[in-house]
Amino acid sequence: MNHSLPQALLIAPIRFYRYFLSPWLGRNCRFTPTCSAYAIEAIEIHGPLRGLWLAVRRIARCHPWCSGGCDPVPGSKHTSK
């Protein structure tokens, strides 16, 4: 997928985290898709500003007192109708 420069600049550190840091930290996300996958998909679907806002909101909800579960990106192909 071709990304705009702002999208690529936001997605690059997320991919770095997913491939280099996350394997060392273990699986901690309570949601499906994971917060990093959610962030990338949100930025790809909604653009850099709204996508980043959705990702920040999602990460803020991912904590030990949250039950988690399936939480797809709004407007994604995984969102049920």
Distance bins in CASP14 RR format, pairs under 12 A and 6 or more apart:
PFRMAT RR
TARGET T0000
AUTHOR 0000-0000-0000
RMODE 2
METHOD distances of the structure
MODEL  1
1 7 0 0 0 0 1 0 0 0 0 0 0
1 8 0 0 0 0 0 1 0 0 0 0 0
1 11 0 0 0 0 1 0 0 0 0 0 0
1 40 0 0 0 0 1 0 0 0 0 0 0
1 41 0 0 0 0 0 1 0 0 0 0 0
1 43 0 0 0 0 0 1 0 0 0 0 0
1 44 1 0 0 1 0 0 0 0 0 0 0
1 45 0 0 0 0 0 1 0 0 0 0 0
2 8 0 0 0 0 1 0 0 0 0 0 0
2 11 0 0 0 0 0 1 0 0 0 0 0
2 44 0 0 0 0 0 1 0 0 0 0 0
3 9 0 0 0 0 1 0 0 0 0 0 0
3 10 0 0 0 0 1 0 0 0 0 0 0
3 11 1 0 0 1 0 0 0 0 0 0 0
3 12 0 0 0 0 1 0 0 0 0 0 0
3 14 0 0 0 0 0 1 0 0 0 0 0
3 15 0 0 0 0 0 1 0 0 0 0 0
3 40 0 0 0 0 1 0 0 0 0 0 0
3 43 0 0 0 0 1 0 0 0 0 0 0
3 44 1 0 0 1 0 0 0 0 0 0 0
3 45 0 0 0 0 0 1 0 0 0 0 0
3 47 0 0 0 0 1 0 0 0 0 0 0
3 48 0 0 0 0 1 0 0 0 0 0 0
4 10 0 0 0 0 1 0 0 0 0 0 0
4 11 0 0 0 0 0 1 0 0 0 0 0
4 43 0 0 0 0 1 0 0 0 0 0 0
4 44 0 0 0 0 0 1 0 0 0 0 0
4 47 1 0 0 1 0 0 0 0 0 0 0
4 48 1 0 0 1 0 0 0 0 0 0 0
4 49 0 0 0 0 0 1 0 0 0 0 0
5 11 0 0 0 0 0 1 0 0 0 0 0
5 12 0 0 0 0 0 1 0 0 0 0 0
5 47 0 0 0 0 0 1 0 0 0 0 0
5 48 0 0 0 0 1 0 0 0 0 0 0
6 12 0 0 0 0 0 1 0 0 0 0 0
6 43 0 0 0 0 1 0 0 0 0 0 0
6 44 0 0 0 0 0 1 0 0 0 0 0
6 47 1 0 0 1 0 0 0 0 0 0 0
6 48 1 0 1 0 0 0 0 0 0 0 0
6 49 0 0 0 0 1 0 0 0 0 0 0
6 50 0 0 0 0 0 1 0 0 0 0 0
6 51 0 0 0 0 0 1 0 0 0 0 0
6 52 0 0 0 0 1 0 0 0 0 0 0
7 14 0 0 0 0 0 1 0 0 0 0 0
7 15 0 0 0 0 0 1 0 0 0 0 0
7 39 0 0 0 0 0 1 0 0 0 0 0
7 40 0 0 0 0 1 0 0 0 0 0 0
7 41 0 0 0 0 0 1 0 0 0 0 0
7 42 0 0 0 0 0 1 0 0 0 0 0
7 43 1 0 1 0 0 0 0 0 0 0 0
7 44 1 0 0 1 0 0 0 0 0 0 0
7 45 0 0 0 0 0 1 0 0 0 0 0
7 46 0 0 0 0 0 1 0 0 0 0 0
7 47 1 0 0 1 0 0 0 0 0 0 0
7 48 1 0 1 0 0 0 0 0 0 0 0
7 49 0 0 0 0 0 1 0 0 0 0 0
7 50 0 0 0 0 0 1 0 0 0 0 0
7 51 0 0 0 0 1 0 0 0 0 0 0
7 52 0 0 0 0 1 0 0 0 0 0 0
8 14 0 0 0 0 0 1 0 0 0 0 0
8 15 0 0 0 0 1 0 0 0 0 0 0
8 40 0 0 0 0 0 1 0 0 0 0 0
8 43 0 0 0 0 1 0 0 0 0 0 0
8 44 0 0 0 0 0 1 0 0 0 0 0
8 47 0 0 0 0 0 1 0 0 0 0 0
8 48 0 0 0 0 1 0 0 0 0 0 0
9 15 0 0 0 0 0 1 0 0 0 0 0
9 16 0 0 0 0 0 1 0 0 0 0 0
9 43 0 0 0 0 1 0 0 0 0 0 0
9 47 0 0 0 0 0 1 0 0 0 0 0
9 48 0 0 0 0 1 0 0 0 0 0 0
9 52 0 0 0 0 0 1 0 0 0 0 0
10 16 0 0 0 0 0 1 0 0 0 0 0
10 17 0 0 0 0 0 1 0 0 0 0 0
10 36 0 0 0 0 0 1 0 0 0 0 0
10 39 0 0 0 0 1 0 0 0 0 0 0
10 40 0 0 0 0 1 0 0 0 0 0 0
10 42 0 0 0 0 1 0 0 0 0 0 0
10 43 1 0 1 0 0 0 0 0 0 0 0
10 44 0 0 0 0 1 0 0 0 0 0 0
10 46 0 0 0 0 0 1 0 0 0 0 0
10 47 0 0 0 0 1 0 0 0 0 0 0
10 48 1 0 1 0 0 0 0 0 0 0 0
10 49 0 0 0 0 1 0 0 0 0 0 0
10 50 0 0 0 0 0 1 0 0 0 0 0
10 51 0 0 0 0 1 0 0 0 0 0 0
10 52 1 0 0 1 0 0 0 0 0 0 0
10 53 0 0 0 0 0 1 0 0 0 0 0
10 54 0 0 0 0 0 1 0 0 0 0 0
10 55 0 0 0 0 1 0 0 0 0 0 0
10 56 0 0 0 0 0 1 0 0 0 0 0
11 17 0 0 0 0 0 1 0 0 0 0 0
11 18 0 0 0 0 0 1 0 0 0 0 0
11 36 0 0 0 0 1 0 0 0 0 0 0
11 37 0 0 0 0 0 1 0 0 0 0 0
11 39 0 0 0 0 1 0 0 0 0 0 0
11 40 1 0 1 0 0 0 0 0 0 0 0
11 41 0 0 0 0 0 1 0 0 0 0 0
11 42 0 0 0 0 0 1 0 0 0 0 0
11 43 1 0 1 0 0 0 0 0 0 0 0
11 44 1 0 0 1 0 0 0 0 0 0 0
11 47 0 0 0 0 0 1 0 0 0 0 0
11 48 0 0 0 0 1 0 0 0 0 0 0
11 51 0 0 0 0 0 1 0 0 0 0 0
11 52 0 0 0 0 0 1 0 0 0 0 0
11 55 0 0 0 0 0 1 0 0 0 0 0
12 18 0 0 0 0 0 1 0 0 0 0 0
12 19 0 0 0 0 0 1 0 0 0 0 0
12 20 0 0 0 0 0 1 0 0 0 0 0
12 39 0 0 0 0 0 1 0 0 0 0 0
12 40 0 0 0 0 0 1 0 0 0 0 0
12 43 0 0 0 0 0 1 0 0 0 0 0
13 19 0 0 0 0 0 1 0 0 0 0 0
13 20 0 0 0 0 0 1 0 0 0 0 0
13 21 0 0 0 0 1 0 0 0 0 0 0
13 36 0 0 0 0 0 1 0 0 0 0 0
13 39 0 0 0 0 1 0 0 0 0 0 0
13 40 0 0 0 0 0 1 0 0 0 0 0
13 43 0 0 0 0 0 1 0 0 0 0 0
13 52 0 0 0 0 0 1 0 0 0 0 0
13 55 0 0 0 0 0 1 0 0 0 0 0
14 20 0 0 0 0 0 1 0 0 0 0 0
14 21 0 0 0 0 0 1 0 0 0 0 0
14 22 0 0 0 0 0 1 0 0 0 0 0
14 34 0 0 0 0 0 1 0 0 0 0 0
14 35 0 0 0 0 1 0 0 0 0 0 0
14 36 1 0 1 0 0 0 0 0 0 0 0
14 37 0 0 0 0 1 0 0 0 0 0 0
14 38 0 0 0 0 1 0 0 0 0 0 0
14 39 1 0 1 0 0 0 0 0 0 0 0
14 40 1 0 1 0 0 0 0 0 0 0 0
14 41 0 0 0 0 0 1 0 0 0 0 0
14 42 0 0 0 0 0 1 0 0 0 0 0
14 43 0 0 0 0 1 0 0 0 0 0 0
14 44 0 0 0 0 0 1 0 0 0 0 0
14 51 0 0 0 0 0 1 0 0 0 0 0
14 52 0 0 0 0 0 1 0 0 0 0 0
14 55 0 0 0 0 1 0 0 0 0 0 0
14 59 0 0 0 0 0 1 0 0 0 0 0
15 21 0 0 0 0 0 1 0 0 0 0 0
15 22 0 0 0 0 0 1 0 0 0 0 0
15 36 0 0 0 0 1 0 0 0 0 0 0
15 37 0 0 0 0 0 1 0 0 0 0 0
15 39 0 0 0 0 0 1 0 0 0 0 0
15 40 1 0 0 1 0 0 0 0 0 0 0
15 43 0 0 0 0 0 1 0 0 0 0 0
16 22 0 0 0 0 1 0 0 0 0 0 0
16 23 0 0 0 0 0 1 0 0 0 0 0
16 36 0 0 0 0 0 1 0 0 0 0 0
16 40 0 0 0 0 0 1 0 0 0 0 0
17 23 0 0 0 0 0 1 0 0 0 0 0
17 24 0 0 0 0 0 1 0 0 0 0 0
17 25 0 0 0 0 1 0 0 0 0 0 0
17 26 0 0 0 0 0 1 0 0 0 0 0
17 28 0 0 0 0 0 1 0 0 0 0 0
17 29 0 0 0 0 0 1 0 0 0 0 0
17 34 0 0 0 0 0 1 0 0 0 0 0
17 35 0 0 0 0 1 0 0 0 0 0 0
17 36 1 0 1 0 0 0 0 0 0 0 0
17 37 0 0 0 0 0 1 0 0 0 0 0
17 39 0 0 0 0 1 0 0 0 0 0 0
17 40 0 0 0 0 0 1 0 0 0 0 0
17 55 0 0 0 0 0 1 0 0 0 0 0
17 59 0 0 0 0 0 1 0 0 0 0 0
18 24 0 0 0 0 0 1 0 0 0 0 0
18 25 0 0 0 0 0 1 0 0 0 0 0
18 26 0 0 0 0 0 1 0 0 0 0 0
18 27 0 0 0 0 0 1 0 0 0 0 0
18 29 0 0 0 0 0 1 0 0 0 0 0
18 33 0 0 0 0 0 1 0 0 0 0 0
18 34 0 0 0 0 1 0 0 0 0 0 0
18 35 0 0 0 0 0 1 0 0 0 0 0
18 36 1 0 1 0 0 0 0 0 0 0 0
18 37 1 0 0 1 0 0 0 0 0 0 0
18 38 0 0 0 0 0 1 0 0 0 0 0
18 39 0 0 0 0 1 0 0 0 0 0 0
18 40 0 0 0 0 1 0 0 0 0 0 0
19 36 0 0 0 0 1 0 0 0 0 0 0
19 40 0 0 0 0 0 1 0 0 0 0 0
20 36 0 0 0 0 0 1 0 0 0 0 0
21 28 0 0 0 0 0 1 0 0 0 0 0
21 36 0 0 0 0 1 0 0 0 0 0 0
22 28 0 0 0 0 1 0 0 0 0 0 0
22 29 0 0 0 0 1 0 0 0 0 0 0
22 34 0 0 0 0 1 0 0 0 0 0 0
22 35 0 0 0 0 0 1 0 0 0 0 0
22 36 1 0 0 1 0 0 0 0 0 0 0
22 37 0 0 0 0 0 1 0 0 0 0 0
23 36 0 0 0 0 0 1 0 0 0 0 0
25 34 0 0 0 0 0 1 0 0 0 0 0
25 36 0 0 0 0 0 1 0 0 0 0 0
26 34 0 0 0 0 0 1 0 0 0 0 0
27 34 1 0 0 1 0 0 0 0 0 0 0
27 35 0 0 0 0 0 1 0 0 0 0 0
27 36 0 0 0 0 0 1 0 0 0 0 0
27 37 0 0 0 0 0 1 0 0 0 0 0
27 62 0 0 0 0 0 1 0 0 0 0 0
28 34 0 0 0 0 1 0 0 0 0 0 0
28 35 0 0 0 0 1 0 0 0 0 0 0
28 36 0 0 0 0 0 1 0 0 0 0 0
28 59 0 0 0 0 0 1 0 0 0 0 0
28 62 0 0 0 0 1 0 0 0 0 0 0
28 63 0 0 0 0 0 1 0 0 0 0 0
28 64 0 0 0 0 1 0 0 0 0 0 0
28 66 0 0 0 0 0 1 0 0 0 0 0
28 68 0 0 0 0 0 1 0 0 0 0 0
29 35 1 0 1 0 0 0 0 0 0 0 0
29 36 1 0 0 1 0 0 0 0 0 0 0
29 37 0 0 0 0 1 0 0 0 0 0 0
29 38 0 0 0 0 1 0 0 0 0 0 0
29 39 0 0 0 0 0 1 0 0 0 0 0
29 58 0 0 0 0 1 0 0 0 0 0 0
29 59 0 0 0 0 1 0 0 0 0 0 0
29 61 0 0 0 0 0 1 0 0 0 0 0
29 62 1 0 1 0 0 0 0 0 0 0 0
29 63 0 0 0 0 0 1 0 0 0 0 0
29 64 0 0 0 0 0 1 0 0 0 0 0
29 66 0 0 0 0 0 1 0 0 0 0 0
29 68 0 0 0 0 1 0 0 0 0 0 0
29 69 0 0 0 0 1 0 0 0 0 0 0
29 71 0 0 0 0 0 1 0 0 0 0 0
30 38 0 0 0 0 0 1 0 0 0 0 0
30 58 0 0 0 0 0 1 0 0 0 0 0
30 59 0 0 0 0 0 1 0 0 0 0 0
30 61 0 0 0 0 1 0 0 0 0 0 0
30 62 1 0 1 0 0 0 0 0 0 0 0
30 63 1 0 0 1 0 0 0 0 0 0 0
30 64 0 0 0 0 1 0 0 0 0 0 0
30 65 0 0 0 0 1 0 0 0 0 0 0
30 66 1 0 1 0 0 0 0 0 0 0 0
30 67 1 0 0 1 0 0 0 0 0 0 0
30 68 1 1 0 0 0 0 0 0 0 0 0
30 69 1 0 0 1 0 0 0 0 0 0 0
30 70 0 0 0 0 0 1 0 0 0 0 0
30 71 0 0 0 0 1 0 0 0 0 0 0
31 37 0 0 0 0 1 0 0 0 0 0 0
31 38 1 0 0 1 0 0 0 0 0 0 0
31 39 0 0 0 0 0 1 0 0 0 0 0
31 55 0 0 0 0 0 1 0 0 0 0 0
31 57 0 0 0 0 0 1 0 0 0 0 0
31 58 1 0 0 1 0 0 0 0 0 0 0
31 59 0 0 0 0 1 0 0 0 0 0 0
31 60 0 0 0 0 0 1 0 0 0 0 0
31 61 1 0 0 1 0 0 0 0 0 0 0
31 62 1 0 0 1 0 0 0 0 0 0 0
31 63 0 0 0 0 0 1 0 0 0 0 0
31 66 0 0 0 0 1 0 0 0 0 0 0
31 67 0 0 0 0 1 0 0 0 0 0 0
31 68 1 0 1 0 0 0 0 0 0 0 0
31 69 1 0 1 0 0 0 0 0 0 0 0
31 70 1 0 0 1 0 0 0 0 0 0 0
31 71 1 0 1 0 0 0 0 0 0 0 0
31 72 0 0 0 0 1 0 0 0 0 0 0
31 73 0 0 0 0 0 1 0 0 0 0 0
32 38 0 0 0 0 1 0 0 0 0 0 0
32 58 0 0 0 0 0 1 0 0 0 0 0
32 62 0 0 0 0 0 1 0 0 0 0 0
32 68 0 0 0 0 1 0 0 0 0 0 0
32 69 1 0 1 0 0 0 0 0 0 0 0
32 70 1 0 1 0 0 0 0 0 0 0 0
32 71 1 0 0 1 0 0 0 0 0 0 0
32 72 0 0 0 0 1 0 0 0 0 0 0
32 73 0 0 0 0 0 1 0 0 0 0 0
32 78 0 0 0 0 1 0 0 0 0 0 0
33 39 0 0 0 0 1 0 0 0 0 0 0
33 40 0 0 0 0 1 0 0 0 0 0 0
33 41 1 0 0 1 0 0 0 0 0 0 0
33 42 0 0 0 0 0 1 0 0 0 0 0
33 55 0 0 0 0 0 1 0 0 0 0 0
33 58 0 0 0 0 1 0 0 0 0 0 0
33 62 0 0 0 0 0 1 0 0 0 0 0
33 68 0 0 0 0 0 1 0 0 0 0 0
33 69 0 0 0 0 0 1 0 0 0 0 0
33 70 0 0 0 0 1 0 0 0 0 0 0
33 71 1 0 0 1 0 0 0 0 0 0 0
33 72 1 0 0 1 0 0 0 0 0 0 0
33 73 1 0 0 1 0 0 0 0 0 0 0
33 76 0 0 0 0 1 0 0 0 0 0 0
33 77 0 0 0 0 0 1 0 0 0 0 0
33 78 1 0 0 1 0 0 0 0 0 0 0
33 79 0 0 0 0 0 1 0 0 0 0 0
34 40 0 0 0 0 1 0 0 0 0 0 0
34 41 0 0 0 0 0 1 0 0 0 0 0
34 55 0 0 0 0 0 1 0 0 0 0 0
34 58 0 0 0 0 1 0 0 0 0 0 0
34 59 0 0 0 0 0 1 0 0 0 0 0
34 62 0 0 0 0 1 0 0 0 0 0 0
34 68 0 0 0 0 0 1 0 0 0 0 0
34 69 0 0 0 0 0 1 0 0 0 0 0
34 70 0 0 0 0 0 1 0 0 0 0 0
34 71 0 0 0 0 0 1 0 0 0 0 0
34 72 0 0 0 0 0 1 0 0 0 0 0
34 73 0 0 0 0 0 1 0 0 0 0 0
35 41 0 0 0 0 0 1 0 0 0 0 0
35 42 0 0 0 0 0 1 0 0 0 0 0
35 54 0 0 0 0 0 1 0 0 0 0 0
35 55 1 0 0 1 0 0 0 0 0 0 0
35 56 0 0 0 0 0 1 0 0 0 0 0
35 57 0 0 0 0 0 1 0 0 0 0 0
35 58 1 0 1 0 0 0 0 0 0 0 0
35 59 1 0 1 0 0 0 0 0 0 0 0
35 60 0 0 0 0 1 0 0 0 0 0 0
35 61 0 0 0 0 1 0 0 0 0 0 0
35 62 1 0 1 0 0 0 0 0 0 0 0
35 63 0 0 0 0 0 1 0 0 0 0 0
35 66 0 0 0 0 0 1 0 0 0 0 0
35 68 0 0 0 0 0 1 0 0 0 0 0
35 69 0 0 0 0 0 1 0 0 0 0 0
35 71 0 0 0 0 1 0 0 0 0 0 0
35 73 0 0 0 0 0 1 0 0 0 0 0
36 42 0 0 0 0 0 1 0 0 0 0 0
36 43 0 0 0 0 0 1 0 0 0 0 0
36 55 0 0 0 0 1 0 0 0 0 0 0
36 58 0 0 0 0 1 0 0 0 0 0 0
36 59 0 0 0 0 1 0 0 0 0 0 0
36 62 0 0 0 0 0 1 0 0 0 0 0
37 43 0 0 0 0 0 1 0 0 0 0 0
37 44 0 0 0 0 0 1 0 0 0 0 0
37 55 0 0 0 0 0 1 0 0 0 0 0
37 58 0 0 0 0 0 1 0 0 0 0 0
37 71 0 0 0 0 0 1 0 0 0 0 0
37 72 0 0 0 0 0 1 0 0 0 0 0
37 73 0 0 0 0 1 0 0 0 0 0 0
37 76 0 0 0 0 0 1 0 0 0 0 0
37 78 0 0 0 0 0 1 0 0 0 0 0
38 44 0 0 0 0 0 1 0 0 0 0 0
38 45 0 0 0 0 0 1 0 0 0 0 0
38 46 0 0 0 0 0 1 0 0 0 0 0
38 51 0 0 0 0 1 0 0 0 0 0 0
38 52 0 0 0 0 0 1 0 0 0 0 0
38 54 1 0 0 1 0 0 0 0 0 0 0
38 55 1 0 0 1 0 0 0 0 0 0 0
38 56 0 0 0 0 0 1 0 0 0 0 0
38 57 0 0 0 0 1 0 0 0 0 0 0
38 58 1 0 1 0 0 0 0 0 0 0 0
38 59 0 0 0 0 1 0 0 0 0 0 0
38 61 0 0 0 0 0 1 0 0 0 0 0
38 62 0 0 0 0 1 0 0 0 0 0 0
38 68 0 0 0 0 0 1 0 0 0 0 0
38 69 0 0 0 0 0 1 0 0 0 0 0
38 70 0 0 0 0 0 1 0 0 0 0 0
38 71 1 0 0 1 0 0 0 0 0 0 0
38 72 1 0 0 1 0 0 0 0 0 0 0
38 73 1 0 1 0 0 0 0 0 0 0 0
38 74 0 0 0 0 0 1 0 0 0 0 0
38 76 0 0 0 0 1 0 0 0 0 0 0
38 78 0 0 0 0 0 1 0 0 0 0 0
38 79 0 0 0 0 0 1 0 0 0 0 0
39 45 0 0 0 0 0 1 0 0 0 0 0
39 46 0 0 0 0 0 1 0 0 0 0 0
39 47 0 0 0 0 0 1 0 0 0 0 0
39 48 0 0 0 0 0 1 0 0 0 0 0
39 51 1 0 0 1 0 0 0 0 0 0 0
39 52 1 0 0 1 0 0 0 0 0 0 0
39 53 0 0 0 0 0 1 0 0 0 0 0
39 54 1 0 0 1 0 0 0 0 0 0 0
39 55 1 1 0 0 0 0 0 0 0 0 0
39 56 0 0 0 0 1 0 0 0 0 0 0
39 57 0 0 0 0 0 1 0 0 0 0 0
39 58 1 0 0 1 0 0 0 0 0 0 0
39 59 1 0 0 1 0 0 0 0 0 0 0
39 62 0 0 0 0 0 1 0 0 0 0 0
39 73 0 0 0 0 1 0 0 0 0 0 0
40 46 0 0 0 0 0 1 0 0 0 0 0
40 47 0 0 0 0 0 1 0 0 0 0 0
40 48 0 0 0 0 0 1 0 0 0 0 0
40 51 0 0 0 0 1 0 0 0 0 0 0
40 52 0 0 0 0 0 1 0 0 0 0 0
40 54 0 0 0 0 0 1 0 0 0 0 0
40 55 0 0 0 0 1 0 0 0 0 0 0
40 58 0 0 0 0 0 1 0 0 0 0 0
40 73 0 0 0 0 1 0 0 0 0 0 0
40 76 0 0 0 0 0 1 0 0 0 0 0
41 47 0 0 0 0 0 1 0 0 0 0 0
41 51 0 0 0 0 1 0 0 0 0 0 0
41 54 0 0 0 0 1 0 0 0 0 0 0
41 55 0 0 0 0 1 0 0 0 0 0 0
41 58 0 0 0 0 0 1 0 0 0 0 0
41 71 0 0 0 0 0 1 0 0 0 0 0
41 72 0 0 0 0 1 0 0 0 0 0 0
41 73 1 0 1 0 0 0 0 0 0 0 0
41 74 0 0 0 0 0 1 0 0 0 0 0
41 75 0 0 0 0 1 0 0 0 0 0 0
41 76 1 0 1 0 0 0 0 0 0 0 0
41 77 0 0 0 0 1 0 0 0 0 0 0
41 78 0 0 0 0 1 0 0 0 0 0 0
41 79 0 0 0 0 0 1 0 0 0 0 0
42 48 0 0 0 0 1 0 0 0 0 0 0
42 49 0 0 0 0 0 1 0 0 0 0 0
42 50 1 0 0 1 0 0 0 0 0 0 0
42 51 1 1 0 0 0 0 0 0 0 0 0
42 52 1 0 0 1 0 0 0 0 0 0 0
42 53 0 0 0 0 1 0 0 0 0 0 0
42 54 1 0 1 0 0 0 0 0 0 0 0
42 55 1 0 1 0 0 0 0 0 0 0 0
42 56 0 0 0 0 1 0 0 0 0 0 0
42 57 0 0 0 0 1 0 0 0 0 0 0
42 58 1 0 0 1 0 0 0 0 0 0 0
42 59 0 0 0 0 0 1 0 0 0 0 0
42 71 0 0 0 0 0 1 0 0 0 0 0
42 72 0 0 0 0 1 0 0 0 0 0 0
42 73 1 0 1 0 0 0 0 0 0 0 0
42 74 0 0 0 0 1 0 0 0 0 0 0
42 75 0 0 0 0 1 0 0 0 0 0 0
42 76 0 0 0 0 1 0 0 0 0 0 0
42 79 0 0 0 0 0 1 0 0 0 0 0
43 49 0 0 0 0 1 0 0 0 0 0 0
43 50 0 0 0 0 1 0 0 0 0 0 0
43 51 1 0 1 0 0 0 0 0 0 0 0
43 52 1 0 0 1 0 0 0 0 0 0 0
43 53 0 0 0 0 0 1 0 0 0 0 0
43 54 0 0 0 0 1 0 0 0 0 0 0
43 55 1 0 0 1 0 0 0 0 0 0 0
43 56 0 0 0 0 0 1 0 0 0 0 0
43 58 0 0 0 0 0 1 0 0 0 0 0
43 73 0 0 0 0 1 0 0 0 0 0 0
43 76 0 0 0 0 0 1 0 0 0 0 0
44 50 0 0 0 0 0 1 0 0 0 0 0
44 51 0 0 0 0 1 0 0 0 0 0 0
44 52 0 0 0 0 0 1 0 0 0 0 0
44 54 0 0 0 0 0 1 0 0 0 0 0
44 55 0 0 0 0 0 1 0 0 0 0 0
44 73 0 0 0 0 1 0 0 0 0 0 0
44 75 0 0 0 0 0 1 0 0 0 0 0
44 76 0 0 0 0 1 0 0 0 0 0 0
44 77 0 0 0 0 0 1 0 0 0 0 0
45 51 1 0 0 1 0 0 0 0 0 0 0
45 54 0 0 0 0 1 0 0 0 0 0 0
45 55 0 0 0 0 0 1 0 0 0 0 0
45 72 0 0 0 0 0 1 0 0 0 0 0
45 73 1 0 1 0 0 0 0 0 0 0 0
45 74 0 0 0 0 1 0 0 0 0 0 0
45 75 1 0 0 1 0 0 0 0 0 0 0
45 76 1 0 0 1 0 0 0 0 0 0 0
45 77 0 0 0 0 1 0 0 0 0 0 0
45 78 0 0 0 0 0 1 0 0 0 0 0
45 79 0 0 0 0 0 1 0 0 0 0 0
46 52 0 0 0 0 1 0 0 0 0 0 0
46 53 0 0 0 0 1 0 0 0 0 0 0
46 54 1 0 0 1 0 0 0 0 0 0 0
46 55 0 0 0 0 1 0 0 0 0 0 0
46 57 0 0 0 0 0 1 0 0 0 0 0
46 73 1 0 0 1 0 0 0 0 0 0 0
46 74 1 0 0 1 0 0 0 0 0 0 0
46 75 0 0 0 0 1 0 0 0 0 0 0
46 76 0 0 0 0 1 0 0 0 0 0 0
47 53 0 0 0 0 1 0 0 0 0 0 0
47 54 0 0 0 0 1 0 0 0 0 0 0
47 55 0 0 0 0 0 1 0 0 0 0 0
47 73 0 0 0 0 0 1 0 0 0 0 0
48 54 0 0 0 0 0 1 0 0 0 0 0
48 55 0 0 0 0 0 1 0 0 0 0 0
49 55 0 0 0 0 0 1 0 0 0 0 0
49 56 0 0 0 0 0 1 0 0 0 0 0
50 56 0 0 0 0 0 1 0 0 0 0 0
50 57 0 0 0 0 0 1 0 0 0 0 0
50 73 0 0 0 0 0 1 0 0 0 0 0
50 74 0 0 0 0 1 0 0 0 0 0 0
50 75 0 0 0 0 0 1 0 0 0 0 0
51 57 0 0 0 0 1 0 0 0 0 0 0
51 58 0 0 0 0 1 0 0 0 0 0 0
51 59 0 0 0 0 0 1 0 0 0 0 0
51 73 0 0 0 0 1 0 0 0 0 0 0
51 74 0 0 0 0 1 0 0 0 0 0 0
51 75 0 0 0 0 0 1 0 0 0 0 0
51 76 0 0 0 0 0 1 0 0 0 0 0
52 58 0 0 0 0 0 1 0 0 0 0 0
52 59 0 0 0 0 0 1 0 0 0 0 0
53 59 0 0 0 0 0 1 0 0 0 0 0
53 60 0 0 0 0 0 1 0 0 0 0 0
53 73 0 0 0 0 0 1 0 0 0 0 0
53 74 0 0 0 0 0 1 0 0 0 0 0
54 60 0 0 0 0 0 1 0 0 0 0 0
54 61 0 0 0 0 0 1 0 0 0 0 0
54 71 0 0 0 0 0 1 0 0 0 0 0
54 72 0 0 0 0 0 1 0 0 0 0 0
54 73 1 0 0 1 0 0 0 0 0 0 0
54 74 1 0 0 1 0 0 0 0 0 0 0
54 75 0 0 0 0 0 1 0 0 0 0 0
54 76 0 0 0 0 0 1 0 0 0 0 0
55 61 0 0 0 0 0 1 0 0 0 0 0
55 62 0 0 0 0 0 1 0 0 0 0 0
55 71 0 0 0 0 0 1 0 0 0 0 0
55 73 0 0 0 0 1 0 0 0 0 0 0
55 74 0 0 0 0 0 1 0 0 0 0 0
56 62 0 0 0 0 0 1 0 0 0 0 0
57 71 0 0 0 0 0 1 0 0 0 0 0
57 73 0 0 0 0 0 1 0 0 0 0 0
57 74 0 0 0 0 0 1 0 0 0 0 0
58 66 0 0 0 0 0 1 0 0 0 0 0
58 68 0 0 0 0 0 1 0 0 0 0 0
58 69 0 0 0 0 0 1 0 0 0 0 0
58 71 1 0 0 1 0 0 0 0 0 0 0
58 72 0 0 0 0 0 1 0 0 0 0 0
58 73 0 0 0 0 1 0 0 0 0 0 0
58 74 0 0 0 0 0 1 0 0 0 0 0
59 66 0 0 0 0 0 1 0 0 0 0 0
59 71 0 0 0 0 0 1 0 0 0 0 0
60 66 0 0 0 0 1 0 0 0 0 0 0
61 67 0 0 0 0 0 1 0 0 0 0 0
61 68 1 0 0 1 0 0 0 0 0 0 0
61 69 0 0 0 0 0 1 0 0 0 0 0
61 71 1 0 0 1 0 0 0 0 0 0 0
62 68 1 0 0 1 0 0 0 0 0 0 0
62 69 0 0 0 0 0 1 0 0 0 0 0
62 71 0 0 0 0 1 0 0 0 0 0 0
70 76 0 0 0 0 0 1 0 0 0 0 0
70 78 0 0 0 0 1 0 0 0 0 0 0
70 79 0 0 0 0 0 1 0 0 0 0 0
70 80 0 0 0 0 1 0 0 0 0 0 0
71 78 0 0 0 0 1 0 0 0 0 0 0
71 79 0 0 0 0 1 0 0 0 0 0 0
71 80 0 0 0 0 0 1 0 0 0 0 0
72 78 1 0 1 0 0 0 0 0 0 0 0
72 79 1 0 1 0 0 0 0 0 0 0 0
72 80 1 0 0 1 0 0 0 0 0 0 0
72 81 0 0 0 0 0 1 0 0 0 0 0
73 79 1 0 0 1 0 0 0 0 0 0 0
74 80 0 0 0 0 0 1 0 0 0 0 0
75 81 0 0 0 0 1 0 0 0 0 0 0
END
